[in-house]
Amino acid sequence: MMAALRELLTYLARALSGAPEQVYVTASQTPLGSVVTLTLYVAPEDRGRVLAPTTWPALCQVLRACAGRQGVRVRLRLGESL
């Protein structure tokens, strides 16, 4: 499940990004596997595009819907630039 969520976020972020080759996503999971934390790294010039008032909530909502179907919670964070 964690890999599928990471791939989904990578796909969506690359579609939004002006520099898709600089999009990177890491994933970690709690020991019991009930919460997946995804950290999104994008180019500095794309941070505003990803954090836009309509974009960031939409990304969170899509990921929560996908994770919820599997009984998992997901947290999305924006990491510092690479």
KENU-327326 format. One record per residue (C-alpha): residue number from 1; residue in three letters; chain; z, x, y. Coordinates in steps of 0.001 Angstrom, whole numbers, plus 500000, padded with zeros to 6 digits. Layout:
BEGIN
<site rofi="NUM" lumtor="ala" kolza="A" zz="Z" xx="X" yy="Y"/>
...
REM end
This chain:
BEGIN
<site rofi="1" lumtor="met" kolza="A" zz="500000" xx="500000" yy="500000"/>
<site rofi="2" lumtor="met" kolza="A" zz="500894" xx="502801" yy="502377"/>
<site rofi="3" lumtor="ala" kolza="A" zz="497478" xx="504436" yy="501917"/>
<site rofi="4" lumtor="ala" kolza="A" zz="495647" xx="501158" yy="502520"/>
<site rofi="5" lumtor="leu" kolza="A" zz="497535" xx="500532" yy="505776"/>
<site rofi="6" lumtor="arg" kolza="A" zz="496864" xx="504102" yy="506913"/>
<site rofi="7" lumtor="glu" kolza="A" zz="493147" xx="503750" yy="506172"/>
<site rofi="8" lumtor="leu" kolza="A" zz="492983" xx="500417" yy="508003"/>
<site rofi="9" lumtor="leu" kolza="A" zz="494660" xx="501842" yy="511114"/>
<site rofi="10" lumtor="thr" kolza="A" zz="492416" xx="504917" yy="511012"/>
<site rofi="11" lumtor="tyr" kolza="A" zz="489314" xx="502721" yy="510819"/>
<site rofi="12" lumtor="leu" kolza="A" zz="490404" xx="500470" yy="513699"/>
<site rofi="13" lumtor="ala" kolza="A" zz="491541" xx="503356" yy="515918"/>
<site rofi="14" lumtor="arg" kolza="A" zz="488309" xx="505279" yy="515378"/>
<site rofi="15" lumtor="ala" kolza="A" zz="486325" xx="502189" yy="516370"/>
<site rofi="16" lumtor="leu" kolza="A" zz="488306" xx="502006" yy="519636"/>
<site rofi="17" lumtor="ser" kolza="A" zz="488332" xx="505708" yy="520384"/>
<site rofi="18" lumtor="gly" kolza="A" zz="485902" xx="507635" yy="522528"/>
<site rofi="19" lumtor="ala" kolza="A" zz="486614" xx="510677" yy="520326"/>
<site rofi="20" lumtor="pro" kolza="A" zz="486888" xx="509279" yy="516770"/>
<site rofi="21" lumtor="glu" kolza="A" zz="487027" xx="512741" yy="515229"/>
<site rofi="22" lumtor="gln" kolza="A" zz="490384" xx="513296" yy="516963"/>
<site rofi="23" lumtor="val" kolza="A" zz="492053" xx="510211" yy="515460"/>
<site rofi="24" lumtor="tyr" kolza="A" zz="494756" xx="511048" yy="512928"/>
<site rofi="25" lumtor="val" kolza="A" zz="497299" xx="508797" yy="511209"/>
<site rofi="26" lumtor="thr" kolza="A" zz="500416" xx="509792" yy="509287"/>
<site rofi="27" lumtor="ala" kolza="A" zz="502449" xx="507453" yy="507118"/>
<site rofi="28" lumtor="ser" kolza="A" zz="505982" xx="507525" yy="505768"/>
<site rofi="29" lumtor="gln" kolza="A" zz="507939" xx="505045" yy="503729"/>
<site rofi="30" lumtor="thr" kolza="A" zz="511639" xx="504274" yy="503366"/>
<site rofi="31" lumtor="pro" kolza="A" zz="513196" xx="505272" yy="500025"/>
<site rofi="32" lumtor="leu" kolza="A" zz="513163" xx="501671" yy="498803"/>
<site rofi="33" lumtor="gly" kolza="A" zz="509595" xx="501242" yy="500018"/>
<site rofi="34" lumtor="ser" kolza="A" zz="510307" xx="498186" yy="502152"/>
<site rofi="35" lumtor="val" kolza="A" zz="509261" xx="499709" yy="505508"/>
<site rofi="36" lumtor="val" kolza="A" zz="506154" xx="501784" yy="506218"/>
<site rofi="37" lumtor="thr" kolza="A" zz="506006" xx="503756" yy="509475"/>
<site rofi="38" lumtor="leu" kolza="A" zz="502533" xx="504653" yy="510723"/>
<site rofi="39" lumtor="thr" kolza="A" zz="502132" xx="507202" yy="513500"/>
<site rofi="40" lumtor="leu" kolza="A" zz="498814" xx="507215" yy="515338"/>
<site rofi="41" lumtor="tyr" kolza="A" zz="497562" xx="510344" yy="517082"/>
<site rofi="42" lumtor="val" kolza="A" zz="494596" xx="510096" yy="519439"/>
<site rofi="43" lumtor="ala" kolza="A" zz="492976" xx="512293" yy="522087"/>
<site rofi="44" lumtor="pro" kolza="A" zz="494833" xx="512239" yy="525435"/>
<site rofi="45" lumtor="glu" kolza="A" zz="491939" xx="510472" yy="527151"/>
<site rofi="46" lumtor="asp" kolza="A" zz="492094" xx="507662" yy="524558"/>
<site rofi="47" lumtor="arg" kolza="A" zz="495816" xx="506924" yy="524892"/>
<site rofi="48" lumtor="gly" kolza="A" zz="495216" xx="504380" yy="527657"/>
<site rofi="49" lumtor="arg" kolza="A" zz="492537" xx="502652" yy="525629"/>
<site rofi="50" lumtor="val" kolza="A" zz="494777" xx="502369" yy="522554"/>
<site rofi="51" lumtor="leu" kolza="A" zz="497861" xx="501352" yy="524552"/>
<site rofi="52" lumtor="ala" kolza="A" zz="496031" xx="498676" yy="526542"/>
<site rofi="53" lumtor="pro" kolza="A" zz="498056" xx="495459" yy="526915"/>
<site rofi="54" lumtor="thr" kolza="A" zz="495780" xx="493580" yy="524529"/>
<site rofi="55" lumtor="thr" kolza="A" zz="494861" xx="496381" yy="522115"/>
<site rofi="56" lumtor="trp" kolza="A" zz="498257" xx="497710" yy="520994"/>
<site rofi="57" lumtor="pro" kolza="A" zz="499753" xx="494262" yy="520199"/>
<site rofi="58" lumtor="ala" kolza="A" zz="496571" xx="493324" yy="518331"/>
<site rofi="59" lumtor="leu" kolza="A" zz="496761" xx="496467" yy="516192"/>
<site rofi="60" lumtor="cys" kolza="A" zz="500414" xx="495724" yy="515417"/>
<site rofi="61" lumtor="gln" kolza="A" zz="499636" xx="492129" yy="514506"/>
<site rofi="62" lumtor="val" kolza="A" zz="496798" xx="493045" yy="512137"/>
<site rofi="63" lumtor="leu" kolza="A" zz="498917" xx="495672" yy="510385"/>
<site rofi="64" lumtor="arg" kolza="A" zz="501917" xx="493333" yy="510086"/>
<site rofi="65" lumtor="ala" kolza="A" zz="499723" xx="490611" yy="508582"/>
<site rofi="66" lumtor="cys" kolza="A" zz="498318" xx="492992" yy="505987"/>
<site rofi="67" lumtor="ala" kolza="A" zz="501713" xx="494470" yy="505141"/>
<site rofi="68" lumtor="gly" kolza="A" zz="503399" xx="491075" yy="505018"/>
<site rofi="69" lumtor="arg" kolza="A" zz="501070" xx="489921" yy="502271"/>
<site rofi="70" lumtor="gln" kolza="A" zz="502467" xx="492749" yy="500138"/>
<site rofi="71" lumtor="gly" kolza="A" zz="506107" xx="492126" yy="501067"/>
<site rofi="72" lumtor="val" kolza="A" zz="506348" xx="495266" yy="503203"/>
<site rofi="73" lumtor="arg" kolza="A" zz="507291" xx="495695" yy="506859"/>
<site rofi="74" lumtor="val" kolza="A" zz="505316" xx="498062" yy="509054"/>
<site rofi="75" lumtor="arg" kolza="A" zz="506187" xx="499946" yy="512230"/>
<site rofi="76" lumtor="leu" kolza="A" zz="503495" xx="501453" yy="514413"/>
<site rofi="77" lumtor="arg" kolza="A" zz="504171" xx="504424" yy="516691"/>
<site rofi="78" lumtor="leu" kolza="A" zz="501942" xx="506452" yy="518965"/>
<site rofi="79" lumtor="gly" kolza="A" zz="502471" xx="510163" yy="518409"/>
<site rofi="80" lumtor="glu" kolza="A" zz="502128" xx="512961" yy="520902"/>
<site rofi="81" lumtor="ser" kolza="A" zz="498654" xx="514409" yy="521328"/>
<site rofi="82" lumtor="leu" kolza="A" zz="497433" xx="516839" yy="518693"/>
REM end
